[in-house]
Amino acid sequence: MKTITTLAFTPRRSKPYQRAKLLGVESVADLRAECAKLPHSQETFPFDPTTLVFKVAGKMYALTDISAEDLSLSLKVKPERGEELRAAYPAITAGYHLNKRHWVTLRLDGSLPDDLVRELLRGSHALVVAGLTRAAREELGL
């Protein structure tokens, strides 16, 4: 008697960015929603119509190119943390067109743990808030 084996077929996605997940973020709209949850987060387009910059008190903490085929996110980090991250994760590189010591770019291709991306997003926001003057933090209630 012959045994028939059935294999489940899972179609391959053609582009890694289609698998991108950042706290459930699969698109720029989802990224906007996540950043909007952070206190006093603002969206701006200070450089061109495609570079979305997230700010707190007028200071950048995250940016992404909304027209790019591959979703990526640049975040502010402490220099020593940036070195650790770049050494540990191939999907994390020095900040694209940014100060390489203080910024990292995350390729959101599904290879980074969601908790890590969550930590880095919130950490970037917190790092910028910590750099504000005491008066500015008090004015914002932070």
GUMARMAR-689200 format. One line per field, with one value per atom (N, C-alpha, C, O): atom name; x, y, z. Coordinates in nm, 2 decimals. Layout:
N
name = CA|...;
east = X|...;
north = Y|...;
up = Z|...;
This chain:
142
name = N|CA|C|O|N|CA|C|O|N|CA|C|O|N|CA|C|O|N|CA|C|O|N|CA|C|O|N|CA|C|O|N|CA|C|O|N|CA|C|O|N|CA|C|O|N|CA|C|O|N|CA|C|O|N|CA|C|O|N|CA|C|O|N|CA|C|O|N|CA|C|O|N|CA|C|O|N|CA|C|O|N|CA|C|O|N|CA|C|O|N|CA|C|O|N|CA|C|O|N|CA|C|O|N|CA|C|O|N|CA|C|O|N|CA|C|O|N|CA|C|O|N|CA|C|O|N|CA|C|O|N|CA|C|O|N|CA|C|O|N|CA|C|O|N|CA|C|O|N|CA|C|O|N|CA|C|O|N|CA|C|O|N|CA|C|O|N|CA|C|O|N|CA|C|O|N|CA|C|O|N|CA|C|O|N|CA|C|O|N|CA|C|O|N|CA|C|O|N|CA|C|O|N|CA|C|O|N|CA|C|O|N|CA|C|O|N|CA|C|O|N|CA|C|O|N|CA|C|O|N|CA|C|O|N|CA|C|O|N|CA|C|O|N|CA|C|O|N|CA|C|O|N|CA|C|O|N|CA|C|O|N|CA|C|O|N|CA|C|O|N|CA|C|O|N|CA|C|O|N|CA|C|O|N|CA|C|O|N|CA|C|O|N|CA|C|O|N|CA|C|O|N|CA|C|O|N|CA|C|O|N|CA|C|O|N|CA|C|O|N|CA|C|O|N|CA|C|O|N|CA|C|O|N|CA|C|O|N|CA|C|O|N|CA|C|O|N|CA|C|O|N|CA|C|O|N|CA|C|O|N|CA|C|O|N|CA|C|O|N|CA|C|O|N|CA|C|O|N|CA|C|O|N|CA|C|O|N|CA|C|O|N|CA|C|O|N|CA|C|O|N|CA|C|O|N|CA|C|O|N|CA|C|O|N|CA|C|O|N|CA|C|O|N|CA|C|O|N|CA|C|O|N|CA|C|O|N|CA|C|O|N|CA|C|O|N|CA|C|O|N|CA|C|O|N|CA|C|O|N|CA|C|O|N|CA|C|O|N|CA|C|O|N|CA|C|O|N|CA|C|O|N|CA|C|O|N|CA|C|O|N|CA|C|O|N|CA|C|O|N|CA|C|O|N|CA|C|O|N|CA|C|O|N|CA|C|O|N|CA|C|O|N|CA|C|O|N|CA|C|O|N|CA|C|O|N|CA|C|O|N|CA|C|O|N|CA|C|O|N|CA|C|O|N|CA|C|O|N|CA|C|O|N|CA|C|O|N|CA|C|O|N|CA|C|O|N|CA|C|O|N|CA|C|O|N|CA|C|O|N|CA|C|O|N|CA|C|O|N|CA|C|O|N|CA|C|O|N|CA|C|O|N|CA|C|O|N|CA|C|O|N|CA|C|O|N|CA|C|O|N|CA|C|O|N|CA|C|O;
east = 0.08|0.00|0.09|0.19|0.05|0.13|0.08|-0.04|0.18|0.15|0.16|0.26|0.06|0.06|0.08|0.01|0.18|0.21|0.17|0.20|0.10|0.05|0.13|0.14|0.19|0.27|0.18|0.12|0.19|0.12|0.20|0.32|0.13|0.20|0.19|0.07|0.30|0.29|0.36|0.48|0.29|0.35|0.46|0.44|0.56|0.67|0.63|0.58|0.67|0.65|0.77|0.88|0.74|0.85|0.95|1.06|0.90|0.99|0.99|0.89|1.11|1.12|1.04|0.99|1.02|0.95|0.80|0.74|0.75|0.61|0.59|0.48|0.71|0.70|0.73|0.73|0.76|0.81|0.70|0.58|0.75|0.67|0.74|0.85|0.68|0.73|0.61|0.53|0.60|0.49|0.36|0.26|0.36|0.25|0.25|0.15|0.35|0.36|0.40|0.50|0.31|0.34|0.33|0.36|0.31|0.31|0.34|0.36|0.36|0.39|0.27|0.30|0.15|0.04|0.04|0.01|0.09|0.10|0.21|0.20|0.32|0.43|0.39|0.42|0.31|0.26|0.17|0.18|0.09|0.00|0.08|0.05|0.19|0.27|0.34|0.35|0.40|0.47|0.37|0.41|0.25|0.15|0.11|0.06|0.14|0.11|0.21|0.19|0.33|0.43|0.40|0.34|0.42|0.38|0.44|0.56|0.35|0.39|0.46|0.54|0.44|0.50|0.43|0.31|0.51|0.46|0.52|0.63|0.44|0.49|0.52|0.45|0.64|0.67|0.74|0.78|0.75|0.82|0.92|0.90|1.03|1.11|1.21|1.26|1.24|1.34|1.29|1.34|1.19|1.13|0.99|0.96|0.91|0.78|0.77|0.66|0.89|0.88|0.95|0.94|1.03|1.09|1.01|1.00|0.95|0.86|0.94|1.01|0.94|1.02|0.93|0.83|0.96|0.88|0.96|1.08|0.90|0.97|0.89|0.78|0.97|0.91|0.98|1.10|0.90|0.94|1.04|1.14|1.01|1.08|1.21|1.29|1.24|1.37|1.33|1.24|1.41|1.39|1.42|1.52|1.33|1.36|1.35|1.40|1.28|1.27|1.24|1.18|1.28|1.24|1.24|1.31|1.16|1.15|1.12|1.06|1.14|1.11|0.98|0.98|0.88|0.74|0.73|0.64|0.83|0.82|0.91|0.91|0.99|1.09|1.02|0.92|1.07|1.02|1.03|0.94|1.15|1.18|1.17|1.23|1.08|1.05|1.17|1.22|1.22|1.33|1.29|1.21|1.36|1.33|1.46|1.54|1.49|1.61|1.58|1.48|1.66|1.63|1.76|1.87|1.74|1.85|1.89|1.80|2.02|2.06|2.19|2.25|2.22|2.35|2.46|2.44|2.57|2.68|2.72|2.74|2.74|2.78|2.68|2.71|2.55|2.44|2.43|2.40|2.46|2.46|2.56|2.53|2.68|2.79|2.74|2.77|2.69|2.64|2.54|2.54|2.44|2.33|2.38|2.34|2.47|2.52|2.60|2.60|2.67|2.75|2.66|2.70|2.55|2.46|2.36|2.32|2.32|2.21|2.24|2.27|2.24|2.27|2.17|2.20|2.05|1.94|1.95|1.87|2.05|2.08|2.21|2.31|2.20|2.32|2.34|2.25|2.45|2.47|2.36|2.32|2.32|2.21|2.24|2.35|2.15|2.16|2.14|2.04|2.25|2.25|2.24|2.19|2.28|2.27|2.40|2.49|2.42|2.54|2.55|2.46|2.65|2.67|2.69|2.66|2.73|2.75|2.62|2.61|2.53|2.41|2.28|2.18|2.29|2.17|2.20|2.31|2.09|2.09|1.97|1.87|1.99|1.88|1.84|1.93|1.71|1.66|1.59|1.50|1.64|1.57|1.46|1.48|1.33|1.22|1.17|1.07|1.25|1.23|1.18|1.18|1.15|1.10|1.21|1.18|1.33|1.44|1.47|1.54|1.42|1.45|1.33|1.22|1.36|1.26|1.17|1.22|1.04|0.95|0.98|0.97|1.02|1.05|1.17|1.17|1.27|1.39|1.35|1.39|1.27|1.22|1.14|1.16|1.05|0.97|1.06|1.04|1.16|1.26|1.33|1.35|1.38|1.46|1.37|1.42|1.25|1.16|1.13|1.14|1.09|1.07|1.19|1.19|1.31|1.43|1.48|1.53|1.45|1.49|1.41|1.46|1.28|1.19|1.24|1.25|1.27|1.32|1.45|1.47|1.54|1.67|1.66|1.73|1.57|1.54|1.48|1.52|1.38|1.32|1.42|1.42|1.51|1.61|1.71|1.76|1.72|1.81|1.75|1.82|1.62|1.55|1.58|1.62|1.57|1.59|1.48|1.38|1.51|1.42|1.29|1.18|1.30|1.19|1.10|0.98|1.16|1.09|1.02|0.90|1.08|1.02|0.90|0.79|0.92|0.81|0.69|0.58|0.72|0.62|0.53|0.41|0.60|0.53|0.47|0.40|0.51|0.46|0.53|0.48|0.66|0.74|0.84|0.92;
north = -0.12|0.00|0.12|0.13|0.22|0.34|0.45|0.46|0.52|0.63|0.76|0.79|0.84|0.97|1.08|1.08|1.16|1.26|1.39|1.43|1.47|1.60|1.71|1.71|1.80|1.91|2.03|2.06|2.11|2.24|2.33|2.34|2.41|2.50|2.64|2.69|2.71|2.85|2.93|2.91|3.02|3.10|3.19|3.25|3.21|3.29|3.44|3.46|3.52|3.67|3.72|3.67|3.80|3.84|3.94|3.95|4.02|4.12|4.11|4.09|4.13|4.11|4.21|4.18|4.33|4.44|4.40|4.45|4.31|4.27|4.19|4.18|4.13|4.06|4.15|4.10|4.27|4.36|4.37|4.39|4.36|4.38|4.46|4.42|4.57|4.65|4.67|4.76|4.59|4.60|4.58|4.65|4.50|4.49|4.59|4.60|4.66|4.76|4.69|4.63|4.70|4.65|4.75|4.72|4.88|4.99|5.12|5.12|5.22|5.35|5.40|5.46|5.36|5.40|5.34|5.41|5.22|5.15|5.21|5.23|5.25|5.32|5.45|5.49|5.52|5.65|5.63|5.71|5.53|5.50|5.47|5.52|5.39|5.36|5.48|5.50|5.56|5.68|5.78|5.86|5.79|5.88|5.84|5.93|5.72|5.68|5.73|5.74|5.78|5.83|5.98|6.05|6.02|6.15|6.27|6.27|6.36|6.48|6.45|6.53|6.34|6.30|6.38|6.40|6.43|6.51|6.46|6.41|6.46|6.42|6.54|6.64|6.54|6.65|6.60|6.48|6.68|6.65|6.77|6.85|6.78|6.90|6.90|7.00|6.78|6.77|6.76|6.83|6.68|6.66|6.59|6.56|6.58|6.52|6.37|6.32|6.30|6.16|6.12|6.00|6.21|6.17|6.21|6.33|6.12|6.14|6.14|6.05|6.25|6.27|6.28|6.36|6.20|6.21|6.29|6.26|6.39|6.48|6.48|6.46|6.52|6.56|6.69|6.70|6.79|6.92|6.98|7.05|6.95|7.00|6.93|6.97|6.82|6.74|6.61|6.54|6.56|6.44|6.32|6.32|6.22|6.09|5.97|5.86|5.99|5.88|5.93|6.04|5.86|5.90|5.78|5.68|5.79|5.69|5.75|5.86|5.68|5.72|5.66|5.53|5.73|5.67|5.62|5.55|5.66|5.61|5.49|5.44|5.46|5.35|5.21|5.19|5.13|4.99|4.91|4.83|4.92|4.84|4.94|5.04|4.90|4.98|4.98|4.87|5.10|5.11|5.22|5.31|5.22|5.32|5.36|5.28|5.49|5.54|5.60|5.67|5.56|5.60|5.64|5.60|5.73|5.78|5.68|5.62|5.66|5.57|5.63|5.72|5.58|5.61|5.55|5.43|5.61|5.56|5.41|5.33|5.38|5.25|5.14|5.03|5.18|5.09|5.07|4.96|5.17|5.16|5.06|4.98|5.07|4.98|4.83|4.74|4.81|4.68|4.62|4.51|4.71|4.67|4.63|4.53|4.72|4.69|4.56|4.49|4.53|4.41|4.28|4.18|4.30|4.18|4.15|4.04|4.25|4.24|4.29|4.41|4.20|4.25|4.35|4.43|4.35|4.44|4.58|4.67|4.60|4.73|4.78|4.72|4.90|4.96|5.11|5.16|5.17|5.31|5.39|5.36|5.50|5.58|5.64|5.69|5.62|5.66|5.81|5.87|5.88|6.02|6.09|6.21|6.03|6.08|6.06|6.00|6.12|6.10|5.95|5.90|5.89|5.74|5.70|5.58|5.79|5.75|5.75|5.67|5.84|5.86|5.80|5.81|5.75|5.71|5.57|5.54|5.49|5.36|5.35|5.41|5.27|5.25|5.10|5.01|5.07|4.94|4.90|4.97|4.79|4.74|4.65|4.55|4.69|4.62|4.51|4.52|4.40|4.29|4.17|4.06|4.18|4.07|4.00|3.91|4.03|3.96|4.02|3.95|4.13|4.19|4.15|4.16|4.12|4.09|4.21|4.32|4.19|4.30|4.38|4.50|4.30|4.37|4.46|4.57|4.42|4.50|4.63|4.74|4.62|4.74|4.83|4.95|4.77|4.85|4.93|5.04|4.86|4.92|5.03|5.14|5.01|5.12|5.24|5.35|5.22|5.33|5.41|5.53|5.34|5.42|5.48|5.59|5.41|5.46|5.58|5.67|5.59|5.70|5.82|5.93|5.80|5.91|5.96|6.08|5.86|5.90|5.97|6.06|5.93|5.99|6.14|6.23|6.17|6.31|6.39|6.50|6.33|6.40|6.43|6.54|6.34|6.36|6.47|6.53|6.49|6.60|6.74|6.84|6.74|6.87|6.95|6.88|7.08|7.15|7.11|7.07|7.14|7.11|7.19|7.13|7.31|7.40|7.34|7.34|7.29|7.23|7.11|7.08|7.02|6.90|6.93|6.87|7.03|7.07|7.13|7.10|7.21|7.26|7.16|7.17|7.05|6.94|6.84|6.75|6.85|6.76|6.63|6.52|6.63|6.50|6.49|6.40;
up = 0.00|0.00|0.00|0.07|-0.08|-0.09|0.01|0.04|0.06|0.16|0.08|0.02|0.09|0.02|0.13|0.23|0.10|0.20|0.14|0.02|0.21|0.17|0.24|0.36|0.16|0.21|0.20|0.10|0.31|0.31|0.22|0.24|0.14|0.05|0.11|0.13|0.13|0.17|0.07|0.04|0.00|-0.10|-0.05|0.06|-0.13|-0.09|-0.12|-0.22|-0.03|-0.06|-0.14|-0.11|-0.23|-0.32|-0.26|-0.30|-0.16|-0.10|0.05|0.11|0.11|0.25|0.33|0.44|0.28|0.35|0.37|0.46|0.29|0.31|0.44|0.49|0.49|0.62|0.74|0.85|0.71|0.82|0.93|0.91|1.05|1.17|1.27|1.32|1.31|1.42|1.51|1.48|1.62|1.70|1.62|1.66|1.52|1.44|1.32|1.25|1.31|1.20|1.07|1.06|0.97|0.84|0.73|0.62|0.77|0.68|0.74|0.87|0.66|0.72|0.81|0.91|0.77|0.85|0.99|1.09|1.00|1.13|1.21|1.33|1.14|1.21|1.27|1.38|1.19|1.24|1.36|1.46|1.36|1.47|1.60|1.71|1.58|1.70|1.76|1.88|1.67|1.72|1.78|1.87|1.73|1.78|1.93|2.00|1.97|2.11|2.21|2.33|2.16|2.25|2.28|2.20|2.40|2.45|2.36|2.34|2.32|2.25|2.12|2.07|2.06|1.93|1.82|1.81|1.73|1.61|1.48|1.48|1.38|1.24|1.16|1.16|1.09|1.01|0.88|0.88|0.78|0.66|0.63|0.54|0.72|0.71|0.59|0.55|0.54|0.43|0.29|0.20|0.27|0.14|0.16|0.28|0.06|0.07|0.11|0.13|0.11|0.13|0.26|0.31|0.33|0.45|0.57|0.60|0.63|0.75|0.87|0.90|0.94|1.07|1.18|1.18|1.29|1.41|1.51|1.53|1.58|1.67|1.80|1.81|1.90|2.03|2.07|2.07|2.10|2.13|2.02|2.05|1.90|1.79|1.76|1.67|1.83|1.82|1.76|1.80|1.66|1.59|1.68|1.75|1.67|1.74|1.65|1.68|1.53|1.44|1.30|1.29|1.20|1.06|0.97|0.99|0.86|0.77|0.63|0.62|0.52|0.39|0.35|0.34|0.33|0.31|0.17|0.13|0.08|-0.06|-0.09|-0.20|0.01|-0.01|-0.03|0.04|-0.11|-0.13|-0.01|0.03|0.06|0.18|0.30|0.31|0.39|0.51|0.60|0.64|0.64|0.74|0.83|0.80|0.95|1.05|1.11|1.16|1.12|1.18|1.32|1.33|1.42|1.56|1.62|1.59|1.72|1.80|1.91|1.97|1.93|2.04|2.10|2.05|2.22|2.28|2.20|2.15|2.18|2.09|2.13|2.03|2.25|2.29|2.25|2.21|2.27|2.24|2.09|2.04|2.01|1.86|1.82|1.72|1.87|1.84|1.87|1.79|1.98|2.02|1.92|1.88|1.89|1.80|1.66|1.60|1.61|1.48|1.47|1.37|1.58|1.59|1.60|1.55|1.67|1.70|1.59|1.57|1.51|1.42|1.28|1.27|1.18|1.04|0.99|0.90|1.04|1.00|1.06|1.03|1.14|1.21|1.16|1.17|1.09|1.04|1.09|1.16|1.06|1.11|1.04|0.93|1.10|1.05|0.92|0.89|0.83|0.69|0.68|0.72|0.63|0.62|0.76|0.76|0.86|1.00|1.07|1.02|1.19|1.26|1.30|1.37|1.25|1.26|1.40|1.44|1.49|1.63|1.71|1.80|1.67|1.75|1.69|1.76|1.57|1.50|1.44|1.39|1.44|1.37|1.28|1.30|1.17|1.08|1.09|1.08|1.12|1.13|1.00|0.96|0.94|0.82|0.88|0.94|0.85|0.91|0.81|0.75|0.81|0.72|0.80|0.74|0.93|1.00|1.08|1.16|1.06|1.13|1.27|1.35|1.30|1.43|1.53|1.49|1.65|1.75|1.77|1.79|1.78|1.81|1.94|1.94|2.04|2.17|2.15|2.22|2.07|2.05|1.98|2.02|1.88|1.80|1.89|1.89|1.97|2.07|2.16|2.19|2.22|2.31|2.25|2.31|2.12|2.05|2.02|2.03|1.98|1.95|2.07|2.07|2.18|2.30|2.36|2.41|2.35|2.39|2.32|2.38|2.19|2.11|2.16|2.17|2.18|2.22|2.36|2.39|2.45|2.59|2.59|2.67|2.50|2.48|2.44|2.50|2.35|2.31|2.42|2.44|2.49|2.60|2.71|2.77|2.74|2.84|2.81|2.89|2.68|2.63|2.63|2.61|2.66|2.66|2.79|2.89|2.79|2.91|3.02|2.98|3.14|3.25|3.22|3.24|3.18|3.16|3.04|3.05|2.94|2.83|2.87|2.83|2.95|3.00|3.09|3.08|3.17|3.26|3.19|3.22|3.08|3.00|2.93|2.91|2.89|2.83|2.93|2.89|3.05|3.16|3.15|3.19|3.11|3.10|3.20|3.21;
